[in-house]
């Protein structure tokens, strides 16, 4: 299950616009309007991209009056980190096995 979450999150970041939103939110929480004002896409498009990032577990939203404030979700980022750590460990083990066989 964790692997599926990580892979979905990685796929969500495959889109350049979503990556840009994600990187912007890495600097701090923001409402949709502020995000949209710094991008070359419409506010509705930013909202749609945020929906994908939220579904992927990479962002969360909270209500502040009539505004929704978006921020990065550490749990989603941790899932990607854990998945990459596993792949890295597998690669190192495979490299070590190859080296052991060569000597």
Secondary structure, DSSP 8 states (H G I E B T S, - for coil): -HHHHHHHHHHHTTSHHHHHHHHHHTT--EEHHHHHHTSSS-HHHHHHHHHHHHHTTSEEEEEETTEEEEEE-HHHHHHHHHHHHHHHHHHHHHHHHHHHHH-
